[in-house]
């Protein structure tokens, strides 16, 4: 079955229902109230609460991040088009929130075209709705556009719990010494390769400056642009590897201290 399904209007409200036309807000700095960018919400309240209470909680539903979705069909590291199995695994990773525990993927929604959506489990809001009939049924009929399938609703329960209960790891300290050595080795190798390219371009620039022709001047501008790009890439790579190098140095210092003791 698909992740979301359309349902009969007479069905009572339950966890996993997707509502549109909502007005959602958050508390901004200074105590002011600001509207949330989006008017669709995924019901998180348990069924016994959703079916009769005048207040329920929903997670904001917004378009899924474009960059992440684009990666589904991107080439493999070897430069090849992704195979069926690779694409399936990429979709599985998006569905299961791998690397993005706060993004609960929904796929397409009725009436929203081909755009893909996800519920933001880190943006939860309380809304009020009529608690008596027939006003409640009318309100629900106007706003409900879909419901999670049973499988995806069970996934929602575990994913929502995990989004607040899973504390994760320190980004730089959980590695064993050998794994950390592998990371820093790869990072240093990338810096060396970038530095070699920079050195090569600098040499080309010095050569072109000595020739002085108009054609060589145009080439020089191209090399200057490439040099700026490489310098920026080098700075970015250095920032990425620096925390791991610092952690490695911290461990080395600790080992030296223990040896001296």
C-alpha positions as CSV (number, residue, x, y, z in Angstrom):
1,X,0.0,0.0,0.0
2,X,1.1,3.6,-0.5
3,X,2.3,5.8,2.3
4,X,-0.9,7.9,2.3
5,X,-4.4,7.0,1.3
6,X,-7.6,8.9,0.6
7,X,-10.5,8.1,3.0
8,X,-14.3,8.5,3.3
9,X,-15.4,11.9,4.7
10,X,-17.5,10.2,7.4
11,X,-14.4,8.6,9.0
12,X,-13.6,10.0,12.5
13,X,-10.4,11.9,13.0
14,X,-7.4,9.7,14.0
15,X,-3.7,9.8,14.3
16,X,-2.0,10.0,10.9
17,X,-4.7,12.1,9.3
18,X,-3.4,14.9,7.1
19,X,-5.3,18.2,7.3
20,X,-5.0,21.3,5.1
21,X,-6.2,24.9,5.6
22,X,-4.7,25.1,9.1
23,X,-3.3,28.3,10.7
24,X,-0.2,27.3,12.6
25,X,2.0,29.6,14.7
26,X,5.2,29.6,16.8
27,X,6.5,31.8,19.6
28,X,9.1,34.2,18.1
29,X,11.9,36.1,19.9
30,X,10.5,38.6,22.3
31,X,7.3,36.7,22.9
32,X,5.6,37.7,19.7
33,X,3.6,35.1,17.7
34,X,4.5,34.4,14.1
35,X,2.8,32.2,11.5
36,X,4.4,29.0,10.3
37,X,5.2,28.8,6.6
38,X,2.7,26.1,5.7
39,X,-1.0,25.2,6.2
40,X,-0.9,21.4,6.2
41,X,-0.5,19.3,9.3
42,X,-0.1,15.7,10.2
43,X,-2.2,14.6,13.3
44,X,0.1,13.2,16.1
45,X,-2.5,12.9,18.8
46,X,-3.5,9.3,19.8
47,X,-6.8,8.1,18.5
48,X,-8.8,8.4,21.7
49,X,-7.7,12.0,21.9
50,X,-8.2,12.8,18.2
51,X,-11.7,11.3,18.0
52,X,-13.3,13.6,20.7
53,X,-11.0,16.3,22.1
54,X,-11.3,20.0,21.1
55,X,-7.5,20.2,21.0
56,X,-5.0,18.0,19.0
57,X,-1.4,18.3,18.1
58,X,-0.1,18.2,14.6
59,X,3.3,18.3,12.9
60,X,3.8,20.8,10.1
61,X,3.8,19.3,6.6
62,X,6.0,21.0,4.1
63,X,7.6,20.3,0.7
64,X,10.4,17.8,1.0
65,X,13.9,19.2,0.7
66,X,14.8,19.5,-3.0
67,X,18.5,18.7,-2.7
68,X,17.8,15.4,-0.9
69,X,15.2,14.4,-3.4
70,X,17.5,15.2,-6.3
71,X,20.2,12.8,-4.9
72,X,17.8,9.9,-5.6
73,X,18.5,10.0,-9.4
74,X,22.1,11.3,-9.2
75,X,25.0,9.3,-10.5
76,X,26.9,6.9,-8.4
77,X,30.4,7.8,-7.1
78,X,31.7,5.8,-10.1
79,X,29.9,8.2,-12.5
80,X,27.3,5.7,-13.5
81,X,23.5,6.1,-13.6
82,X,21.9,4.6,-10.5
83,X,20.6,1.0,-10.9
84,X,17.1,0.0,-9.8
85,X,18.5,-1.4,-6.6
86,X,20.4,1.8,-5.8
87,X,17.4,4.0,-6.4
88,X,15.2,1.7,-4.2
89,X,17.7,1.9,-1.4
90,X,17.8,5.7,-1.7
91,X,14.0,5.9,-1.5
92,X,14.1,3.5,1.5
93,X,16.6,5.8,3.2
94,X,14.3,8.8,2.7
95,X,11.3,6.9,3.9
96,X,13.1,5.7,7.0
97,X,14.6,9.1,7.8
98,X,18.2,8.0,7.6
99,X,20.3,11.0,8.5
100,X,17.2,13.1,8.9
101,X,15.2,11.8,11.8
102,X,13.0,14.9,11.9
103,X,11.8,14.5,8.3
104,X,8.9,12.1,8.0
105,X,8.5,11.4,4.3
106,X,4.9,11.4,2.9
107,X,5.5,11.4,-0.9
108,X,2.8,13.1,-2.9
109,X,-0.5,14.4,-1.4
110,X,-3.9,14.6,-3.0
111,X,-4.5,17.9,-4.7
112,X,-0.9,19.0,-4.4
113,X,0.4,17.9,-7.8
114,X,3.7,16.0,-8.1
115,X,5.5,17.8,-5.3
116,X,6.7,15.6,-2.5
117,X,6.0,16.4,1.1
118,X,7.3,15.5,4.6
119,X,6.1,16.1,8.1
120,X,8.5,18.1,10.3
121,X,8.6,16.2,13.6
122,X,10.6,19.1,15.1
123,X,7.7,21.5,14.4
124,X,4.7,20.4,16.5
125,X,1.7,22.6,17.2
126,X,-1.6,22.5,19.1
127,X,-4.7,23.4,17.2
128,X,-8.3,23.8,18.3
129,X,-11.3,22.2,16.5
130,X,-15.0,21.9,17.2
131,X,-15.7,19.3,19.9
132,X,-19.4,18.8,19.1
133,X,-21.3,17.5,16.1
134,X,-22.2,18.4,13.4
135,X,-19.6,21.3,13.5
136,X,-16.8,18.8,14.1
137,X,-17.7,16.6,11.1
138,X,-18.1,19.7,8.9
139,X,-14.7,21.1,10.0
140,X,-13.0,17.8,9.3
141,X,-14.7,17.3,6.0
142,X,-13.3,20.6,4.8
143,X,-9.8,20.0,5.9
144,X,-8.8,16.4,5.8
145,X,-7.1,15.4,2.5
146,X,-5.6,12.0,3.3
147,X,-4.5,9.5,6.0
148,X,-1.4,7.5,6.6
149,X,-1.6,3.8,5.7
150,X,-1.6,1.5,8.7
151,X,2.1,0.5,8.1
152,X,3.2,4.2,7.9
153,X,1.2,5.2,10.9
154,X,3.0,2.5,13.0
155,X,6.2,3.9,11.5
156,X,5.2,7.4,12.6
157,X,4.8,6.3,16.2
158,X,8.4,4.9,16.4
159,X,9.8,7.7,14.4
160,X,8.3,10.4,16.5
161,X,9.6,8.7,19.7
162,X,13.0,8.4,18.2
163,X,13.1,12.0,17.1
164,X,13.0,13.1,20.8
165,X,14.6,10.1,22.5
166,X,17.6,9.4,20.3
167,X,20.4,11.6,21.6
168,X,22.9,10.5,19.0
169,X,26.7,10.7,19.5
170,X,29.3,13.3,19.8
171,X,30.4,13.9,16.2
172,X,34.1,13.7,16.9
173,X,34.7,11.6,20.0
174,X,32.9,8.3,19.4
175,X,35.3,7.0,16.8
176,X,37.8,4.4,17.9
177,X,41.5,5.4,17.4
178,X,41.8,3.3,14.2
179,X,38.6,4.7,12.6
180,X,39.7,8.2,13.5
181,X,43.0,7.6,11.9
182,X,41.3,6.5,8.7
183,X,39.2,9.7,8.7
184,X,42.1,12.0,9.2
185,X,44.2,10.2,6.7
186,X,41.6,10.6,4.0
187,X,41.0,14.3,5.0
188,X,44.7,15.0,4.8
189,X,45.0,13.3,1.4
190,X,42.2,15.5,0.1
191,X,44.0,18.6,1.3
192,X,47.3,17.4,-0.3
193,X,45.5,16.9,-3.7
194,X,43.9,20.3,-3.6
195,X,47.2,21.9,-2.6
196,X,48.9,20.2,-5.6
197,X,46.3,21.6,-7.9
198,X,46.8,25.1,-6.4
199,X,50.6,24.8,-6.9
200,X,50.1,23.7,-10.5
201,X,47.8,26.7,-11.3
202,X,50.2,29.2,-9.6
203,X,53.0,27.9,-11.8
204,X,50.8,28.3,-14.9
205,X,50.0,31.9,-13.8
206,X,53.7,32.7,-13.4
207,X,54.4,31.3,-16.8
208,X,51.6,33.3,-18.5
209,X,52.7,36.5,-16.8
210,X,56.1,36.1,-18.4
211,X,54.5,35.8,-21.9
212,X,52.3,38.9,-21.6
213,X,50.2,38.4,-24.8
214,X,46.4,39.3,-24.8
215,X,45.5,35.6,-25.3
216,X,47.6,34.6,-22.4
217,X,46.0,37.4,-20.3
218,X,42.6,35.8,-21.0
219,X,43.9,32.4,-20.0
220,X,45.3,34.0,-16.8
221,X,41.8,35.2,-15.8
222,X,40.5,31.7,-16.2
223,X,43.3,30.3,-14.0
224,X,42.7,33.1,-11.4
225,X,39.0,32.1,-11.2
226,X,40.0,28.4,-10.8
227,X,42.5,29.3,-8.2
228,X,39.9,31.2,-6.1
229,X,37.6,28.2,-6.3
230,X,40.4,25.8,-5.2
231,X,41.4,28.1,-2.3
232,X,37.7,28.2,-1.2
233,X,37.5,24.4,-1.5
234,X,40.7,24.0,0.5
235,X,39.3,26.3,3.3
236,X,36.1,24.2,3.4
237,X,38.0,20.9,3.6
238,X,40.2,22.2,6.3
239,X,37.2,23.2,8.4
240,X,35.8,19.8,7.9
241,X,38.9,17.9,9.1
242,X,40.0,20.3,11.8
243,X,37.7,18.9,14.6
244,X,39.0,15.3,13.9
245,X,42.6,16.5,14.0
246,X,41.9,18.3,17.3
247,X,40.4,15.1,18.7
248,X,43.3,13.1,17.5
249,X,45.7,15.5,19.2
250,X,43.7,15.5,22.4
251,X,44.0,11.7,22.6
252,X,47.7,11.9,21.8
253,X,48.2,14.4,24.7
254,X,46.2,12.2,27.1
255,X,48.3,9.2,26.1
256,X,51.5,11.2,26.7
257,X,50.3,12.3,30.1
258,X,49.4,8.8,31.2
259,X,52.8,7.5,30.0
260,X,54.5,10.2,32.1
261,X,52.5,9.3,35.2
